Amino acid sequence: MLLPFEELPEEFQNNAVKKYYDMLKIKKSSLALKRILDVTVSVILLMFLILPIIIISLCVKFTSKGPILYKQVRVTTYNRKFNIYKFRTMVVNADKIGSLVTSARDPRITGIGHFLRKYRLDELPQIFNVLKGDMSIVGTRPEVPKYVNAYTQAMYATLLMPAGITSLASIKFKNEDRMLEQSTNIDDDYVSIILPKKMHYNLLYLKSFDFKTDIYLMLKTVKEVLIH
């Protein structure tokens, strides 16, 4: 549910965000259906994926040192911070010995980590983030606070809705790690080149958001993963 505009965080109080806020304000029914869809789909997925989740957990546990799950602070609705859950695909303390963005040949990625990332299986635990209400199935991929601090005024509009597991931008940039393969400064290139392009699609999603769009993007994500 949208807060009154005057109650939004200070960084949201600008005309660029107001434009998207007004678009979403007239879609209250779609916003309510979105949460119902999220919970329903997550419960159904969990019934089918609980066994693969257990198997992947065991594989991560016995193939490299460290915890099964990787938790990282990300940003969701109204600039609120939360811990995102992923299967650990990198060595312990990877975020302290390199960039927060990874390339395809990043030496910090574990053997099984490459496989999990390729098929996006590392993101399965985010089903629990959705059930908790921190995330949605479809929505802007949550960024770390460092990159949110680099947002333009308009980009904050993407935080009017919950962060998502998948999005049009995620599909378009499914090979993001390969795009950054030749980068000499991954953080700078991500903020100056990749992030603005992804946000272009994220803002388009806000304009076209409705129940049918979310269903379409869910199905398109499944198709893209299977083709990949």
N, CA and C of each residue as an Amber inpcrd file, in Angstrom:
protein
   684
   0.8390000  -1.1850000   0.0000000   0.0000000   0.0000000   0.0000000
   0.8860000   1.2510000   0.0000000   0.5150000   2.2130000  -0.8130000
   1.3050000   3.4410000  -0.9150000   1.0550000   4.3410000   0.2860000
   2.1330000   4.9070000   0.8230000   2.0080000   5.9190000   1.8590000
   1.5790000   7.2340000   1.2160000   0.9830000   8.1340000   1.9780000
   0.7340000   9.4780000   1.4450000   2.0600000  10.0830000   1.0000000
   2.0510000  10.8130000  -0.0950000   3.3010000  11.3120000  -0.6740000
   4.1000000  12.1450000   0.3310000   3.4050000  12.9390000   1.1390000
   4.0980000  13.8070000   2.0930000   4.7700000  13.0230000   3.2240000
   4.4340000  11.7350000   3.3500000   5.0460000  10.9030000   4.3900000
   6.2260000  10.0810000   3.8690000   6.5300000  10.2040000   2.5810000
   7.6520000   9.4720000   2.0140000   8.9710000  10.0560000   2.5120000
  10.0510000   9.2650000   2.4780000  11.3650000   9.7800000   2.8930000
  11.7490000  11.0300000   2.1030000  12.6010000  11.8410000   2.6640000
  12.9840000  13.1200000   2.0660000  13.5180000  12.9790000   0.6500000
  14.2920000  11.9080000   0.3980000  14.8860000  11.7360000  -0.9250000
  13.8400000  11.4250000  -2.0080000  12.6170000  11.1070000  -1.5870000
  11.5350000  10.8310000  -2.5320000  10.7470000  12.0910000  -2.8760000
  10.9730000  13.1380000  -2.1250000  10.1770000  14.3500000  -2.2640000
  10.6740000  15.2080000  -3.4270000  10.3980000  14.7410000  -4.6320000
  10.7690000  15.5010000  -5.8240000   9.7680000  15.2020000  -6.9370000
   9.7520000  16.0430000  -7.9550000   8.7650000  15.9280000  -9.0300000
   8.9320000  14.6650000  -9.8560000  10.1780000  14.2040000  -9.9790000
  10.4280000  12.9970000 -10.7810000   9.7410000  11.7840000 -10.1380000
   9.8560000  11.6500000  -8.8180000   9.2000000  10.5470000  -8.1130000
   7.6900000  10.7490000  -8.1080000   7.2430000  11.9900000  -7.9320000
   5.8050000  12.2890000  -7.8760000   5.0890000  11.8220000  -9.1300000
   5.7500000  11.9320000 -10.2770000   5.1340000  11.5050000 -11.5340000
   4.7870000  10.0270000 -11.4970000   5.7150000   9.2050000 -11.0080000
   5.4650000   7.7640000 -10.9310000   4.5330000   7.4150000  -9.7760000
   4.6130000   8.1930000  -8.7150000   3.7160000   7.9810000  -7.5740000
   2.2570000   8.1400000  -8.0200000   1.9850000   9.1750000  -8.7980000
   0.6210000   9.4220000  -9.2700000   0.1350000   8.2990000 -10.1840000
   1.0620000   7.7020000 -10.9490000   0.6860000   6.5700000 -11.8120000
   0.2740000   5.3630000 -10.9820000   1.0120000   5.1130000  -9.9050000
   0.7310000   3.9600000  -9.0530000  -0.4800000   4.1840000  -8.1590000
  -0.7240000   5.4180000  -7.8150000  -1.8150000   5.7400000  -6.8930000
  -3.1690000   5.3050000  -7.4350000  -3.3180000   5.3090000  -8.7450000
  -4.6130000   4.9290000  -9.3440000  -4.6860000   3.4220000  -9.6140000
  -3.6570000   2.6870000  -9.1680000  -3.6350000   1.2340000  -9.3800000
  -3.6610000   0.4790000  -8.0490000  -4.4550000   0.9690000  -7.1050000
  -4.5080000   0.3860000  -5.7680000  -4.9480000  -1.0860000  -5.7980000
  -5.8830000  -1.3940000  -6.6750000  -6.3690000  -2.7760000  -6.7530000
  -5.2670000  -3.7120000  -7.2490000  -4.4770000  -3.2500000  -8.2200000
  -3.3740000  -4.0610000  -8.7370000  -2.2970000  -4.2570000  -7.6730000
  -2.0550000  -3.2300000  -6.8590000  -1.0700000  -3.3340000  -5.7880000
  -1.5090000  -4.3480000  -4.7370000  -2.8120000  -4.3830000  -4.4510000
  -3.3400000  -5.3460000  -3.4840000  -3.2500000  -6.7590000  -4.0490000
  -3.5940000  -6.9160000  -5.3190000  -3.5170000  -8.2300000  -5.9670000
  -2.0760000  -8.7170000  -6.0540000  -1.1450000  -7.7870000  -6.1710000
   0.2700000  -8.1440000  -6.2870000   0.7310000  -8.9190000  -5.0690000
   0.3560000  -8.4520000  -3.8730000   0.7630000  -9.1340000  -2.6500000
   0.1140000 -10.5130000  -2.5430000  -1.1420000 -10.6060000  -2.9350000
  -1.8400000 -11.8970000  -2.9230000  -1.1560000 -12.8670000  -3.8910000
  -0.7980000 -12.3580000  -5.0740000  -0.1030000 -13.1780000  -6.0690000
   1.2480000 -13.6380000  -5.5400000   1.9780000 -12.7420000  -4.8950000
   3.2970000 -13.0720000  -4.3530000   3.2220000 -14.2300000  -3.3610000
   2.3000000 -14.1340000  -2.4180000   2.1820000 -15.1590000  -1.3780000
   1.7300000 -16.4770000  -1.9850000   0.7450000 -16.4160000  -2.8730000
   0.2140000 -17.6370000  -3.4960000   1.2810000 -18.3610000  -4.3010000
   1.9780000 -17.6220000  -5.1620000   3.0190000 -18.2160000  -6.0090000
   4.1630000 -18.7500000  -5.1590000   4.5440000 -18.0270000  -4.1270000
   5.6580000 -18.4530000  -3.2690000   5.3420000 -19.7530000  -2.5480000
   4.1360000 -19.8700000  -2.0420000   3.7370000 -21.1020000  -1.3390000
   3.7310000 -22.2840000  -2.2950000   3.1890000 -22.0770000  -3.4940000
   3.1500000 -23.1510000  -4.4950000   4.5620000 -23.5520000  -4.9040000
   5.4120000 -22.5550000  -5.1590000   6.8060000 -22.8370000  -5.5440000
   7.5400000 -23.5950000  -4.4510000   7.2910000 -23.2090000  -3.2230000
   7.9740000 -23.8450000  -2.0990000   7.6130000 -25.3200000  -1.9890000
   6.3800000 -25.6560000  -2.3200000   5.9460000 -27.0510000  -2.2770000
   6.7300000 -27.9010000  -3.2740000   7.0210000 -27.3190000  -4.4350000
   7.7260000 -28.0540000  -5.4830000   9.2510000 -27.9650000  -5.3360000
   9.7220000 -26.8990000  -4.7110000  11.1600000 -26.6560000  -4.6810000
  11.8360000 -27.0180000  -3.3690000  11.0760000 -27.4680000  -2.3930000
  11.6750000 -27.7660000  -1.0960000  12.7600000 -28.8410000  -1.2000000
  12.5410000 -29.8720000  -2.0240000  13.5550000 -30.9200000  -2.1920000
  14.8060000 -30.3860000  -2.8870000  14.6670000 -29.6710000  -4.0350000
  15.8650000 -29.0740000  -4.6450000  16.5910000 -28.1270000  -3.6930000
  15.8670000 -27.3780000  -2.8750000  16.4870000 -26.4620000  -1.9210000
  17.3360000 -27.2360000  -0.9220000  16.8140000 -28.3760000  -0.4580000
  17.5600000 -29.2090000   0.4900000  18.8200000 -29.7740000  -0.1660000
  18.6940000 -30.2540000  -1.4050000  19.8290000 -30.8390000  -2.1260000
  20.9140000 -29.7930000  -2.3790000  20.4920000 -28.5980000  -2.8330000
  21.4550000 -27.5200000  -3.0770000  22.1400000 -27.1190000  -1.7780000
  21.3820000 -27.0760000  -0.6960000  21.9580000 -26.7200000   0.6080000
  23.0790000 -27.6740000   0.9850000  22.8470000 -28.9730000   0.7700000
  23.8580000 -29.9870000   1.0910000  25.0860000 -29.8340000   0.1950000
  24.8440000 -29.5440000  -1.0940000  25.9540000 -29.3780000  -2.0380000
  26.8300000 -28.1850000  -1.6580000  26.2020000 -27.0750000  -1.2900000
  26.9560000 -25.8910000  -0.8860000  27.7440000 -26.1790000   0.3830000
  27.1020000 -26.8660000   1.3190000  27.7130000 -27.1550000   2.6060000
  28.9630000 -28.0070000   2.4830000  28.9110000 -29.0190000   1.5990000
  30.0030000 -29.9900000   1.5380000  31.0140000 -29.7550000   0.4120000
  30.8560000 -28.6650000  -0.3410000  31.8160000 -28.3910000  -1.4160000
  32.7090000 -27.1880000  -1.1450000  32.3990000 -26.4110000  -0.1240000
  33.2550000 -25.2640000   0.2230000  33.0020000 -24.8510000   1.6680000
  33.9990000 -24.2410000   2.2660000  33.8740000 -23.8020000   3.6520000
  32.9900000 -22.5620000   3.7430000  32.1790000 -22.5330000   4.8000000
  31.3390000 -21.3680000   5.0040000  29.8810000 -21.7430000   5.1720000
  29.0320000 -20.7620000   5.4370000  27.6050000 -21.0130000   5.6320000
  26.9000000 -21.3840000   4.3290000  25.7450000 -21.9810000   4.4370000
  24.9520000 -22.3450000   3.2570000  24.3590000 -21.1030000   2.6130000
  23.8090000 -20.2340000   3.4400000  23.1660000 -19.0280000   2.9300000
  24.0930000 -17.8230000   3.0250000  23.9610000 -16.9540000   2.0630000
  24.6680000 -15.6860000   2.0660000  23.6300000 -14.5950000   2.3170000
  23.8620000 -13.7750000   3.3140000  22.9600000 -12.6810000   3.6280000
  23.6670000 -11.3580000   3.3640000  22.9580000 -10.4740000   2.7060000
  23.5420000  -9.1670000   2.3940000  22.4880000  -8.0900000   2.5630000
  22.8920000  -6.9480000   3.0650000  21.9580000  -5.8370000   3.2430000
  21.6190000  -5.2340000   1.8880000  20.3410000  -5.1850000   1.5790000
  19.8520000  -4.5730000   0.3530000  18.7750000  -3.5510000   0.7060000
  18.2580000  -2.8670000  -0.3040000  17.2730000  -1.8110000  -0.0740000
  15.9700000  -2.1420000  -0.7850000  14.8570000  -1.9620000  -0.0830000
  13.5490000  -2.2390000  -0.6570000  12.6410000  -1.0190000  -0.4740000
  11.3410000  -1.2260000  -0.3800000  10.3450000  -0.1530000  -0.3520000
  10.6950000   0.9960000   0.5970000  10.5820000   2.2080000   0.0740000
  10.8070000   3.4270000   0.8460000  12.2180000   3.5020000   1.4450000
  13.1540000   2.9000000   0.7420000  14.5760000   2.9560000   1.1380000
  14.8480000   2.1790000   2.4300000  13.9940000   1.1990000   2.7080000
  14.1770000   0.3770000   3.9130000  15.1940000  -0.7270000   3.6450000
  16.0860000  -0.9500000   4.5940000  17.1150000  -1.9780000   4.4530000
  16.6100000  -3.3180000   4.9780000  17.0600000  -4.4060000   4.3370000
  16.7030000  -5.7540000   4.7710000  17.8190000  -6.7050000   4.3690000
  17.7950000  -7.8990000   4.9100000  18.7790000  -8.9240000   4.5480000
  18.2190000  -9.8200000   3.4600000  18.8690000  -9.8190000   2.3000000
  18.4490000 -10.6960000   1.2150000  19.1110000 -12.0560000   1.4010000
  18.3860000 -13.1320000   1.0580000  18.9140000 -14.4840000   1.2020000
  19.2880000 -15.0550000  -0.1620000  20.4710000 -15.6540000  -0.2150000
  20.9170000 -16.3620000  -1.4090000  21.7170000 -17.5840000  -0.9700000
  21.7700000 -18.5930000  -1.8460000  22.7290000 -19.6570000  -1.5860000
  24.1130000 -19.0640000  -1.7960000  25.0330000 -19.3810000  -0.9100000
  26.3860000 -18.8330000  -1.0350000  27.0680000 -19.4180000  -2.2660000
  27.5350000 -18.5380000  -3.1540000  28.2020000 -18.9730000  -4.3840000
  29.6500000 -18.4940000  -4.4490000  30.0830000 -17.8060000  -3.3940000
  31.4390000 -17.2700000  -3.3790000  32.1480000 -17.6780000  -2.0900000
  33.4300000 -17.4500000  -2.0660000  34.2070000 -17.7670000  -0.8670000
  33.7550000 -16.8670000   0.2810000  34.0280000 -17.2860000   1.4940000
  33.6490000 -16.5060000   2.6670000  34.3300000 -15.1330000   2.6330000
  33.5730000 -14.0920000   3.0100000  34.0660000 -12.7070000   3.0430000
  34.4330000 -12.1680000   1.6710000  33.7890000 -12.6930000   0.6370000
  34.0750000 -12.2480000  -0.7320000  33.8240000 -10.7540000  -0.9030000
  32.7930000 -10.2320000  -0.2300000  32.4570000  -8.8140000  -0.3790000
  33.4830000  -7.8960000   0.2700000  34.3860000  -8.4780000   1.0780000
  35.4080000  -7.6790000   1.7360000  36.7510000  -7.7210000   1.0020000
  36.8310000  -8.6010000  -0.0270000  38.0950000  -8.7290000  -0.7560000
  37.9320000  -8.4130000  -2.2480000  36.8620000  -7.6900000  -2.5600000
  36.6360000  -7.3380000  -3.9550000  35.3850000  -6.5050000  -4.1130000
  34.9810000  -6.2580000  -5.3530000  33.8200000  -5.4390000  -5.6610000
  32.5250000  -6.0990000  -5.1990000  31.4930000  -5.2690000  -5.0180000
  30.1710000  -5.7840000  -4.6700000  29.4490000  -6.3240000  -5.8930000
  29.9930000  -6.0460000  -7.0770000  29.4710000  -6.5860000  -8.3300000
  30.4660000  -7.6060000  -8.8400000  29.9750000  -8.7000000  -9.4160000
  30.8800000  -9.7490000  -9.8900000  30.8510000  -9.8840000 -11.4010000
  31.9720000 -10.3040000 -11.9510000  32.0620000 -10.6130000 -13.3710000
  32.0080000 -12.1270000 -13.5390000  31.8580000 -12.5880000 -14.7810000
  31.6880000 -14.0180000 -15.0370000  32.8930000 -14.8410000 -14.5850000
  34.0900000 -14.2630000 -14.6510000  35.3050000 -15.0020000 -14.3120000
  35.8580000 -14.6260000 -12.9430000  35.0080000 -14.1020000 -12.1060000
  35.4470000 -13.6850000 -10.7690000  36.0220000 -14.8840000 -10.0230000
  37.2790000 -14.8190000  -9.5910000  37.9180000 -15.9470000  -8.9130000
  37.3150000 -16.2600000  -7.5400000  36.4830000 -15.3730000  -7.0310000
  35.8680000 -15.6100000  -5.7230000  34.6980000 -16.5920000  -5.8030000
  34.1940000 -16.8520000  -7.0150000  33.0490000 -17.7460000  -7.1850000
  33.5000000 -19.1930000  -7.0190000  32.7490000 -19.9610000  -6.2450000
  33.0880000 -21.3670000  -6.0080000  32.7110000 -22.2220000  -7.2170000
  33.1480000 -23.4860000  -7.2040000  32.8400000 -24.3890000  -8.3070000
  31.3480000 -24.5490000  -8.5240000  30.6220000 -24.8970000  -7.4660000
  29.1710000 -25.0500000  -7.6030000  28.4930000 -23.7000000  -7.7850000
  29.1790000 -22.6360000  -7.3350000  28.6250000 -21.2990000  -7.4630000
  28.3780000 -20.9020000  -8.9150000  29.2880000 -21.3010000  -9.8040000
  29.1270000 -20.9950000 -11.2320000  27.8430000 -21.6350000 -11.7630000
  27.6060000 -22.8750000 -11.3740000  26.4010000 -23.5900000 -11.8260000
  25.1430000 -22.9330000 -11.2720000  25.1280000 -22.6110000 -10.0050000
  23.9520000 -22.0050000  -9.3760000  23.6370000 -20.6480000  -9.9910000
  24.6800000 -19.8680000 -10.2610000  24.4670000 -18.5480000 -10.8590000
  23.9540000 -18.6530000 -12.2940000  24.4820000 -19.6090000 -13.0340000
  24.0930000 -19.7690000 -14.4350000  22.6030000 -19.9740000 -14.5810000
  22.0280000 -20.7680000 -13.6990000  20.5970000 -21.0770000 -13.7710000
  19.7830000 -20.3240000 -12.7150000  20.4150000 -19.3350000 -12.0610000
  19.7660000 -18.4770000 -11.0660000  19.2150000 -19.2650000  -9.8790000
  19.7720000 -20.4400000  -9.6440000  19.3290000 -21.2570000  -8.5200000
  19.7670000 -20.6760000  -7.1880000  20.7770000 -19.8240000  -7.2170000
  21.2390000 -19.2050000  -5.9650000  20.1890000 -18.2880000  -5.3590000
  19.2030000 -17.9010000  -6.1820000  18.1880000 -16.9710000  -5.7140000
  16.9460000 -17.6510000  -5.1390000  16.9130000 -18.9730000  -5.1290000
  15.7380000 -19.6860000  -4.6130000  15.3690000 -19.2920000  -3.1780000
  16.3330000 -19.0910000  -2.2780000  15.9600000 -18.7100000  -0.9030000
  15.2080000 -17.3880000  -0.8080000  15.2050000 -16.6080000  -1.8680000
  14.4870000 -15.3370000  -1.8240000  12.9720000 -15.5260000  -1.7710000
  12.5310000 -16.7500000  -1.9690000  11.1140000 -17.0630000  -1.7610000
  10.7230000 -16.6890000  -0.3320000  11.6540000 -16.9210000   0.6110000
  11.3740000 -16.5940000   2.0110000  11.3540000 -15.0800000   2.2230000
  12.1640000 -14.3410000   1.4410000  12.0950000 -12.8770000   1.5020000
  10.7270000 -12.3770000   1.0470000  10.1770000 -13.0480000   0.0330000
   8.8550000 -12.6620000  -0.4700000   7.7880000 -12.9410000   0.5770000
   7.8410000 -14.1080000   1.1940000   6.8600000 -14.4640000   2.2130000
   6.9290000 -13.5110000   3.4080000   8.1410000 -13.0270000   3.7150000
   8.3110000 -12.0780000   4.8220000   7.7770000 -10.6950000   4.4710000
   7.6310000 -10.4160000   3.1710000   7.1430000  -9.1130000   2.7430000
   8.2340000  -8.1340000   2.3730000   9.4920000  -8.5740000   2.4290000
  10.6010000  -7.6990000   2.0470000  10.7130000  -7.5400000   0.5380000
  10.2580000  -8.5580000  -0.1830000  10.3860000  -8.5660000  -1.6350000
   9.0910000  -9.0030000  -2.3010000   9.0560000  -8.8480000  -3.5970000
   7.9580000  -9.3130000  -4.4360000   8.5510000 -10.2820000  -5.4500000
   7.7190000 -11.0610000  -6.1220000   8.2340000 -11.9330000  -7.1870000
   8.7770000 -11.0610000  -8.3170000   7.9850000 -10.0600000  -8.7100000
   8.3840000  -9.1610000  -9.8020000   8.6150000  -7.7590000  -9.2510000
   9.7360000  -7.1800000  -9.5850000  10.0500000  -5.8300000  -9.1270000
  11.5190000  -5.5290000  -9.3500000  11.9060000  -4.3070000  -9.1440000
  13.3020000  -3.8970000  -9.3170000  14.2160000  -4.7170000  -8.4210000
  15.2750000  -5.2820000  -8.9930000  16.2290000  -6.0400000  -8.1850000
  16.8170000  -5.1320000  -7.1170000  16.8520000  -5.5930000  -5.8610000
  17.3360000  -4.7440000  -4.7720000  18.8390000  -4.5020000  -4.8500000
  19.2180000  -3.2570000  -4.7010000  20.6280000  -2.8840000  -4.7310000
  21.1750000  -2.7450000  -3.3050000  22.4870000  -2.7740000  -3.1830000
  23.1260000  -2.5010000  -1.8880000  23.0540000  -0.9870000  -1.6520000
  23.0750000  -0.5490000  -0.3960000  22.9770000   0.8940000  -0.1000000
  23.9810000   1.7430000  -0.8670000  25.1810000   1.2140000  -1.0960000
  26.2190000   1.9670000  -1.8040000  25.7390000   2.4240000  -3.1770000
  25.0250000   1.5510000  -3.8950000  24.5620000   1.9040000  -5.2350000
  23.2810000   2.7290000  -5.1920000  22.4690000   2.5240000  -4.1750000
  21.2660000   3.3420000  -4.0180000  21.6610000   4.7980000  -3.7810000
  22.7650000   5.0030000  -3.0990000  23.2510000   6.3690000  -2.8490000
  23.6350000   7.0820000  -4.1420000  23.8010000   6.3030000  -5.2210000
  24.1560000   6.8910000  -6.5140000  22.9180000   7.1240000  -7.3940000
  21.7310000   6.8540000  -6.8510000  20.4910000   7.0290000  -7.6190000
  20.2650000   8.4870000  -8.0000000  19.6790000   8.6740000  -9.1750000
  19.1640000   9.9890000  -9.5520000  17.8130000  10.1610000  -8.8660000
  17.2250000  11.3350000  -8.9530000  15.9200000  11.5700000  -8.3260000
  14.8670000  10.5970000  -8.8460000  14.8260000  10.3850000 -10.1550000
  13.8130000   9.5090000 -10.7410000  13.9760000   8.0650000 -10.3000000
  15.2100000   7.6310000 -10.1180000  15.4600000   6.2350000  -9.7500000
  14.8280000   5.8560000  -8.4160000  14.6760000   6.8380000  -7.5250000
  14.0540000   6.5420000  -6.2310000  12.6080000   6.0950000  -6.3890000
  12.0050000   6.3910000  -7.5270000  10.6230000   5.9600000  -7.7650000
  10.5020000   4.4370000  -7.7670000  11.5910000   3.7530000  -8.1190000
  11.5380000   2.2850000  -8.1320000  11.3900000   1.7210000  -6.7190000
  11.6600000   2.5390000  -5.7060000  11.5260000   2.1010000  -4.3180000
  10.1520000   2.4210000  -3.7400000   9.2240000   2.8090000  -4.6110000
   7.8400000   2.9700000  -4.1830000   7.1620000   1.6110000  -4.0490000
   7.7830000   0.5940000  -4.6650000   7.2610000  -0.7680000  -4.6260000
   8.3370000  -1.7010000  -4.0730000   7.9460000  -2.8900000  -3.6090000
   8.9420000  -3.8250000  -3.0630000   9.9540000  -4.2430000  -4.1210000
  11.1670000  -4.5090000  -3.6790000  12.1910000  -5.0660000  -4.5690000
  11.7060000  -6.4200000  -5.0600000  12.2400000  -6.8920000  -6.1840000
  11.7470000  -8.1410000  -6.7630000  12.8270000  -9.1700000  -7.0460000
  12.3740000 -10.4090000  -7.2100000  13.2840000 -11.4910000  -7.5910000
  13.6280000 -11.3730000  -9.0690000  12.6410000 -10.9890000  -9.8720000
  12.8770000 -10.8610000 -11.3080000  12.2110000  -9.5930000 -11.8240000
  12.6280000  -9.1740000 -13.0040000  12.0860000  -7.9650000 -13.6190000
  12.4610000  -7.9670000 -15.0970000  11.9100000  -7.0260000 -15.8200000
  12.2880000  -6.8740000 -17.2290000  13.7690000  -6.5550000 -17.3300000
  14.2690000  -5.7220000 -16.4280000  15.6950000  -5.3800000 -16.4300000
  16.5530000  -6.6070000 -16.1610000  16.1100000  -7.4800000 -15.2500000
  16.8560000  -8.7070000 -14.9450000  16.9670000  -9.5940000 -16.1750000
  15.8810000  -9.6550000 -16.9350000  15.8720000 -10.4730000 -18.1390000
  16.7860000  -9.8710000 -19.2030000  16.6800000  -8.5610000 -19.3830000
  17.5040000  -7.8770000 -20.3870000  18.9890000  -7.9520000 -20.0460000
  19.2980000  -7.9510000 -18.7510000  20.6920000  -7.9500000 -18.3060000
  21.0520000  -9.2500000 -17.6070000  20.5380000 -10.3490000 -18.1280000
  20.8180000 -11.6580000 -17.5320000  22.2970000 -12.0270000 -17.6520000
  22.9970000 -11.4150000 -18.6080000  24.4290000 -11.6710000 -18.7700000
  25.2600000 -10.4900000 -18.2760000  24.7620000  -9.8420000 -17.2540000
  25.4450000  -8.6710000 -16.7050000  26.8860000  -8.9640000 -16.3100000
  27.1140000 -10.1690000 -15.7430000  28.4720000 -10.5070000 -15.3120000
  29.4370000 -10.5810000 -16.4830000  28.9380000 -10.9960000 -17.6480000
  29.7950000 -11.0490000 -18.8410000  30.0560000  -9.6460000 -19.3880000
  29.0710000  -8.7660000 -19.2480000  29.2410000  -7.3910000 -19.7200000
  30.3710000  -6.6940000 -18.9840000  30.5860000  -7.1030000 -17.7400000
  31.6040000  -6.4620000 -16.9090000  32.9330000  -7.2120000 -16.9130000
  33.0120000  -8.2340000 -17.7430000  34.1760000  -9.1110000 -17.7540000
  35.4800000  -8.3690000 -18.0410000  35.4290000  -7.4040000 -18.9490000
  36.6480000  -6.6890000 -19.3530000  36.8480000  -5.3820000 -18.5900000
  35.9760000  -5.1250000 -17.6250000  36.0460000  -3.8690000 -16.8860000
  37.2900000  -3.8120000 -16.0000000  37.9010000  -2.6310000 -15.9330000
  39.0520000  -2.4330000 -15.0550000  38.6180000  -1.8020000 -13.7340000
  37.3980000  -1.2960000 -13.7000000  36.8270000  -0.7410000 -12.4700000
  35.3410000  -1.0980000 -12.4530000  35.0300000  -2.2710000 -11.9320000
  33.6710000  -2.8070000 -11.9910000  32.6590000  -1.9040000 -11.3000000
  32.9930000  -1.3950000 -10.1230000  32.0530000  -0.5430000  -9.3880000
  31.6720000   0.7030000 -10.1880000  32.6700000   1.4050000 -10.7160000
  32.4060000   2.6290000 -11.4710000  31.6230000   2.3460000 -12.7420000
  32.0040000   1.2910000 -13.4570000  31.3190000   0.9550000 -14.7110000
  29.8830000   0.5180000 -14.4550000  29.6730000  -0.1660000 -13.3330000
  28.3040000  -0.5890000 -13.0110000  27.4170000   0.6330000 -12.7700000
  27.9050000   1.5700000 -11.9770000  27.1150000   2.7560000 -11.6290000
  26.9050000   3.6800000 -12.8270000  27.9150000   3.8410000 -13.6510000
  27.8330000   4.8070000 -14.7530000  27.2430000   4.2360000 -16.0400000
  27.3450000   2.9080000 -16.2320000  26.8910000   2.3150000 -17.4990000
  25.7090000   1.3620000 -17.3100000  25.8840000   0.3580000 -16.4660000
  24.8640000  -0.6830000 -16.3190000  23.6270000  -0.1970000 -15.5600000
  23.8330000   0.4300000 -14.4080000  22.7120000   0.8480000 -13.5630000
  21.7160000   1.7670000 -14.2870000  22.1550000   2.7980000 -15.0010000
  21.1850000   3.6650000 -15.7020000  20.3570000   2.9080000 -16.7390000
  20.9770000   1.9530000 -17.4240000  20.2450000   1.1780000 -18.4310000
  19.2080000   0.2720000 -17.7780000  19.5850000  -0.3540000 -16.6620000
  18.6440000  -1.2070000 -15.9390000  17.4800000  -0.3720000 -15.3920000
  17.8000000   0.8010000 -14.8950000  16.7640000   1.6520000 -14.3320000
  15.7920000   2.1510000 -15.3940000  16.2490000   2.2580000 -16.6230000
  15.3540000   2.6250000 -17.7190000  14.2110000   1.6100000 -17.8120000
  14.5460000   0.3290000 -17.7460000  13.5200000  -0.7200000 -17.8190000
  12.6990000  -0.7920000 -16.5330000  13.3380000  -0.5380000 -15.3930000
  12.6070000  -0.5660000 -14.1270000  11.5460000   0.5380000 -14.0690000
  11.8700000   1.6900000 -14.6100000  10.9120000   2.7880000 -14.6320000
   9.8050000   2.5320000 -15.6520000  10.1340000   1.8580000 -16.7330000
   9.1020000   1.4580000 -17.6980000   8.1080000   0.5060000 -17.0420000
   8.6180000  -0.3610000 -16.1660000   7.7490000  -1.3010000 -15.4570000
   6.7430000  -0.5590000 -14.5820000   7.1950000   0.4980000 -13.9150000
   6.2790000   1.2710000 -13.0750000   5.1440000   1.8590000 -13.9060000
   5.4610000   2.2940000 -15.1140000   4.4450000   2.8820000 -15.9890000
   3.4200000   1.8530000 -16.4440000   3.8870000   0.6300000 -16.7040000
   2.9980000  -0.3980000 -17.2630000   2.4910000  -1.3830000 -16.2190000
   2.8480000  -1.1690000 -14.9520000   2.5180000  -2.1360000 -13.9100000
   1.0280000  -2.4450000 -13.8140000   0.7260000  -3.7330000 -13.8150000
  -0.5920000  -4.2450000 -13.4620000  -0.4600000  -5.7490000 -13.2330000
  -1.5390000  -6.3760000 -12.8640000  -1.5380000  -7.8010000 -12.5260000
  -1.0590000  -8.6430000 -13.7130000  -1.5260000  -8.3110000 -14.9100000
  -1.1730000  -9.0700000 -16.1040000   0.3160000  -8.9460000 -16.4240000
   0.8770000  -7.7690000 -16.2270000   2.3070000  -7.5530000 -16.4840000
   3.1540000  -8.4530000 -15.6030000   2.7750000  -8.5840000 -14.3250000
   3.5330000  -9.4350000 -13.4070000   3.4710000 -10.9010000 -13.8410000
   2.2970000 -11.3590000 -14.2450000   2.1520000 -12.7410000 -14.7210000
   3.0350000 -12.9620000 -15.9410000   3.0090000 -12.0010000 -16.8710000
   3.8140000 -12.0950000 -18.0910000   5.3030000 -12.1850000 -17.7740000
   5.7900000 -11.3360000 -16.8630000   7.2150000 -11.3250000 -16.5260000
   7.6270000 -12.5850000 -15.7690000   6.7280000 -13.1510000 -14.9740000
   7.0270000 -14.4210000 -14.3010000   7.2390000 -15.5260000 -15.3330000
   6.3210000 -15.6110000 -16.2840000   6.4040000 -16.6570000 -17.3160000
   7.6150000 -16.4310000 -18.2190000   7.8980000 -15.1790000 -18.5450000
   9.0470000 -14.8680000 -19.4020000  10.3550000 -15.2330000 -18.6970000
  10.4070000 -15.0270000 -17.3930000  11.6040000 -15.3880000 -16.6280000
  11.8430000 -16.8890000 -16.6630000  10.7860000 -17.6680000 -16.4640000
  10.8990000 -19.1340000 -16.5310000  11.4020000 -19.5600000 -17.9040000
  10.8540000 -18.9600000 -18.9430000  11.2660000 -19.2760000 -20.3120000
  12.7450000 -18.9590000 -20.5310000  13.1800000 -17.7790000 -20.0940000
  14.5660000 -17.3570000 -20.2840000  15.5490000 -18.2760000 -19.5430000
  15.1740000 -18.6740000 -18.3290000  16.0370000 -19.5520000 -17.5430000
  16.1720000 -20.9060000 -18.2190000  15.0510000 -21.4410000 -18.7080000
  15.0710000 -22.7550000 -19.3700000  15.8700000 -22.7000000 -20.6700000
  15.7140000 -21.6270000 -21.4350000  16.4580000 -21.4720000 -22.6950000
  17.9480000 -21.3410000 -22.4050000  18.2640000 -20.5710000 -21.3550000
  19.6700000 -20.3390000 -20.9860000  20.3450000 -21.6400000 -20.5870000
